[in-house]
């Protein structure tokens, strides 16, 4: 039952919460006053650091993502806990979490932007993990089941469901070729606004979707212990100087990559303009094709 209490200006609703805070008459107003988070659970440095430092939270998250009971996890090991500062400045550095869960390999990653190659990238990650597990002298049957879990902040498939699971099947009989390959995709934009406190999978994913302090506080206000633990861990990590330095290096890498791409595009445009000028094409046509001013073109 709703008890009518208000805490810190937030209505406490113990059973059902609107995670986006959008009552019909005040939706746009509340969106405007919500305080944006500087870092979210989707921030790759935060994601990696938080769940490596709090493996018990990772264990609970993975159980929900795999759809298995928490108590069924007998062996659980993080295989790549390191975050070498020297690698954080590398634009090719991938901050995933690779685990062994009950003898199977599980790779968990977060993708924020859709670069058009998501399925291929995920299959590449799977192939790399799967093939590297074969030890010298072992037969192929000894290869472990390998699962890649991707939490993505964009819509990838033309369906209404936010969770998709893929395995290799025969196209007409739908016979499973092997259970050693599997791909989970969780599309955050497709999450429903309302989450019941009993739906732990949706609550975990709602943490990753949350972009404002109010959304985190509403989830915390539901009184689910593991959610409170995860949010408290979030604030502890984001307040640490260790995290701030790692994120500074990571942000520098993002900036350098963006600048490099801009310079490459600029050089390509200049080359096109130079070729058009040498061909005697009028300035107005070169401007339409490249966006360069007449003064810039004359200096070529």
C-alpha positions in Angstrom: 0.0 0.0 0.0 1.1 3.6 -0.6 1.6 5.1 2.8 1.6 8.8 1.7 5.1 9.5 2.9 7.4 11.8 1.1 11.2 11.6 1.6 13.6 14.1 0.2 10.9 15.4 -2.2 10.5 11.9 -3.7 7.2 10.0 -3.3 8.1 6.5 -2.0 6.2 3.7 -3.7 7.3 0.3 -2.4 5.7 -1.9 -5.0 5.7 -0.1 -8.3 7.9 2.8 -9.5 7.9 4.8 -12.6 11.7 4.8 -13.3 11.5 7.7 -15.7 9.3 9.8 -13.4 6.7 10.7 -16.0 3.2 11.4 -14.6 1.1 12.5 -17.5 0.6 16.1 -16.4 4.1 16.9 -15.3 6.3 14.8 -17.6 8.2 17.6 -19.4 8.6 19.7 -16.2 10.1 16.8 -14.2 12.5 15.9 -17.0 13.8 19.5 -17.0 14.5 19.6 -13.3 16.2 16.1 -13.1 19.9 16.3 -12.3 21.9 14.5 -14.9 24.5 12.0 -13.7 28.1 12.8 -14.7 28.8 9.1 -14.9 26.4 6.3 -15.3 26.5 2.5 -15.0 27.1 2.6 -18.8 30.4 4.5 -18.3 32.9 1.7 -19.2 35.5 2.6 -16.6 32.9 2.8 -13.9 31.2 -0.5 -15.1 34.5 -2.4 -15.0 35.9 -0.9 -11.8 32.6 -1.2 -9.8 31.9 -4.8 -10.6 35.6 -5.9 -10.2 35.7 -4.2 -6.8 32.3 -5.6 -5.7 32.3 -9.2 -7.2 29.3 -10.2 -5.1 27.2 -7.6 -7.0 28.6 -8.9 -10.3 27.6 -12.4 -9.3 24.0 -11.4 -8.7 23.9 -9.4 -11.9 25.2 -12.2 -14.0 22.8 -14.7 -12.4 19.9 -12.4 -13.5 21.3 -11.8 -17.0 21.8 -15.6 -17.6 18.5 -16.4 -16.0 19.8 -18.8 -13.5 19.4 -19.0 -9.7 22.1 -17.3 -7.7 22.5 -20.3 -5.5 23.3 -22.5 -8.6 26.6 -20.6 -9.2 29.2 -22.8 -7.5 32.3 -21.4 -9.2 32.8 -17.8 -10.2 36.0 -16.2 -11.2 36.8 -12.8 -12.9 39.6 -13.6 -15.4 40.5 -10.0 -16.3 40.2 -7.8 -13.3 43.1 -5.5 -14.3 42.7 -2.0 -15.7 46.3 -1.0 -16.6 46.5 2.8 -16.8 48.7 2.6 -19.8 45.9 0.8 -21.7 43.1 3.2 -20.8 44.5 5.7 -23.3 44.3 3.2 -26.1 41.2 3.7 -28.2 41.2 0.0 -28.9 41.0 -0.8 -25.1 37.9 -2.8 -24.4 36.6 -2.7 -20.8 34.7 -5.9 -20.7 34.5 -8.4 -17.8 35.5 -11.9 -18.6 34.4 -14.6 -16.2 34.3 -18.3 -15.6 30.8 -19.3 -14.3 30.3 -22.9 -13.4 32.9 -23.9 -15.9 31.5 -21.8 -18.8 33.1 -18.7 -20.1 30.9 -15.5 -19.8 32.0 -12.2 -21.3 30.0 -9.1 -20.2 30.2 -5.8 -22.0 28.4 -2.5 -22.3 28.0 -0.7 -25.6 26.8 2.9 -25.7 26.8 3.8 -29.4 25.8 1.8 -32.4 28.6 1.9 -34.9 26.8 -0.5 -37.3 28.9 -3.5 -36.6 27.5 -4.7 -33.3 26.7 -8.3 -34.2 30.0 -8.8 -36.0 32.0 -7.4 -33.1 30.2 -9.6 -30.6 30.9 -12.7 -32.8 34.5 -11.7 -33.0 34.7 -11.4 -29.2 33.1 -14.8 -28.9 35.4 -16.5 -31.4 38.5 -15.0 -29.7 37.3 -16.2 -26.2 36.2 -19.6 -27.5 39.3 -20.5 -29.5 41.7 -19.3 -26.8 40.2 -21.8 -24.3 41.6 -24.8 -26.1 44.7 -26.1 -24.3 47.5 -27.9 -26.1 46.7 -31.6 -26.4 43.0 -31.1 -25.8 40.3 -32.2 -28.2 37.7 -29.8 -29.6 35.0 -31.3 -27.4 36.8 -30.0 -24.4 36.1 -26.4 -25.4 33.8 -24.7 -22.8 30.5 -23.2 -23.4 31.1 -19.5 -24.2 28.5 -16.8 -23.8 28.7 -13.1 -24.6 26.3 -10.7 -22.9 25.9 -7.3 -24.3 24.0 -4.5 -22.6 23.5 -1.9 -25.3 22.1 1.6 -25.1 20.5 1.5 -28.5 17.8 -0.5 -30.4 19.4 -3.2 -32.5 16.6 -5.5 -33.5 13.2 -4.9 -35.0 11.2 -6.3 -32.1 9.5 -5.1 -29.0 11.4 -7.4 -26.6 14.4 -5.9 -24.8 16.1 -9.2 -24.4 17.2 -11.4 -27.3 19.2 -14.6 -27.1 20.9 -16.2 -30.1 22.3 -19.7 -30.7 23.2 -21.6 -33.9 20.1 -23.4 -35.2 19.2 -25.3 -38.4 17.1 -22.8 -40.4 14.1 -25.1 -41.1 14.0 -27.7 -38.3 15.4 -25.2 -35.7 17.7 -28.0 -34.4 20.4 -26.7 -32.1 23.9 -27.2 -33.6 25.7 -26.6 -30.3 25.0 -25.0 -27.0 28.6 -23.8 -26.7 27.7 -20.6 -28.6 25.3 -18.0 -27.2 24.7 -14.3 -27.5 22.5 -12.3 -25.1 21.5 -8.7 -26.0 19.8 -6.4 -23.6 18.5 -3.2 -25.4 18.1 -0.5 -22.8 15.8 1.8 -24.9 13.2 -0.9 -24.9 12.9 -1.3 -21.2 9.4 -0.5 -19.8 9.1 2.6 -17.6 7.6 0.7 -14.7 9.6 -1.9 -12.7 8.2 -4.2 -10.1 10.5 -4.8 -7.1 10.2 -8.5 -7.7 11.6 -8.2 -11.3 15.3 -8.2 -10.5 16.5 -8.4 -14.1 14.5 -5.3 -15.0 15.8 -3.5 -11.9 19.4 -4.3 -12.7 18.9 -3.1 -16.3 17.2 0.0 -15.1 20.3 0.9 -13.2 22.2 0.9 -16.5 19.5 2.9 -18.2 19.4 5.6 -15.4 20.8 8.9 -16.4 19.7 11.1 -13.5 20.1 11.1 -9.7 16.3 11.0 -9.3 16.1 7.7 -11.2 18.8 6.1 -9.0 17.0 7.4 -5.9 13.7 6.0 -7.0 15.2 2.6 -7.6 17.0 2.8 -4.2 13.7 3.9 -2.6 12.1 0.6 -3.5 13.9 -1.0 -0.6 15.5 -3.9 -2.5 18.8 -4.5 -0.6 21.0 -5.4 -3.6 19.9 -2.3 -5.5 20.8 -0.2 -2.5 24.2 -1.9 -2.3 24.8 -1.3 -6.0 23.9 2.4 -5.9 26.0 2.9 -2.7 28.9 1.2 -4.5 28.3 3.5 -7.5 28.7 6.6 -5.3 31.7 5.2 -3.5 33.5 4.5 -6.9 32.6 7.8 -8.5 33.9 9.7 -5.5 37.3 8.0 -5.6 40.4 9.6 -7.0 41.4 6.3 -8.6 38.3 6.3 -10.7 38.6 10.0 -11.6 42.1 9.4 -12.9 41.1 6.3 -14.9 38.2 8.2 -16.4 40.4 11.1 -17.3 42.7 8.9 -19.3 39.7 7.2 -20.9 38.2 10.5 -21.8 41.4 11.8 -23.3 41.5 8.7 -25.5 38.0 9.4 -26.7 38.9 13.1 -27.4 42.1 12.1 -29.3 40.1 9.6 -31.4 37.4 12.2 -32.2 40.1 14.7 -33.1 41.9 12.2 -35.3 38.7 11.3 -37.2 37.9 15.0 -37.7 41.4 15.7 -39.1 41.1 12.7 -41.4 37.8 13.9 -42.7 39.1 17.5 -43.1 42.2 16.2 -45.1 39.9 14.2 -47.4 37.7 17.3 -48.0 40.7 19.5 -48.8 42.0 16.9 -51.2 38.6 16.8 -53.0 38.5 20.6 -53.2 42.1 20.7 -54.5 41.3 18.2 -57.2 38.1 20.0 -58.2 40.0 23.3 -58.4 42.7 21.8 -60.6 39.9 20.6 -62.9 38.6 24.1 -63.3 35.3 23.6 -61.5 33.7 26.9 -60.4 34.0 28.0 -56.8 30.2 27.7 -56.1 30.2 24.0 -57.1 33.3 23.3 -55.0 31.6 25.1 -52.1 28.5 22.9 -52.5 30.5 19.7 -52.6 32.9 20.5 -49.7 31.5 23.4 -47.6 34.8 25.2 -47.9 34.7 29.0 -48.3 36.1 30.8 -51.4 39.0 32.1 -49.3 39.9 28.6 -48.2 39.7 27.3 -51.7 41.9 30.1 -53.1 44.6 29.2 -50.6 44.8 25.6 -51.8 
